[in-house]
Amino acid sequence: MESLTFPVRLNRYLAHKGYSTRRGADELIEKGLVTINGNIAKIGDKVTEKDVVAVSPKVAKQDELRHRYIAYYKPRGVSTDTQKEGENIKMATPALRGLFPLGRLDKESRGLLILTNDGRLTDRILSPDRAHEKEYLVKVDKPVSDAFIRHLERGIMIEGYKTKPARARRAGETIFNITLTEGKRHQIRRMCTAEGYQVLELTRIRVMNVTLGDLKEGGYRPITDTELATLKKSIGL
């Protein structure tokens, strides 16, 4: 997402903050729904970093009604790739038609996916520059050693690429917990393979502040209230 250079036109500022397109922002301004430092804004106004820009709560309410945010527990065997044959996420969740997953979770893994129809979240969450946390619980085929945990935390070479530092800890004899800030394809499985381990079970339990909670496999719940507000604030919406 492009950065802003101040002073900047108000409609561009509002679009950057995710309220609408620039044209939609002009409509909000024309309707008197935007203020700058407490004063009703006008088309063509510019703002600086010090200005306080506020949008009517009516707009936020309309946004809540238009967009949906769902925490979904993807079962093992369900693909997030809707172009491939076999059971995919659209077939598994017909009640959630019109929503798309933010990111991937390979077919053999289970766990948390955020589903939404709000395209503003895509780049803000998935861009490699964002470094948002994703947490996993992993079961492997032999006892987890201290050396293995240290290597996970420091980074492991996989096919010429060294993974970024992570947080990891043992959670059982053959189980460990790991938090990543990147998402290379099959990254955890490849990291384990490089260290001589085979992944038996892999479950994503958290994306940023959103957790699986009490969800069962195949279940879902709306992301609302404080949880949604925290998620949006962390990505600049």
Buried (B, 14 or more C-beta within 10 A) or exposed (E): EEEEEEEBBBBBBBBBBBBBEBEBBBEBBEEEBBBBEEEEBEEEBBBEEEBEBEBBEEBEEEBEEEBBBBBBBBBBEBBBEEEEEEEBBBEBBEEBEEBBBBBBBBBBBBBBBBBBBBEBBEEBBEEEEBEBBBBBBBBBEEEBEEEBBEBBBEBBEBEEEEBEEBBBEBBEEBBBBBBBBBBBEBBBBBBBBBBEBEBBBBBBBBBBBBBBEEBEEEEBBEBEEEBBEEBBEBBEB
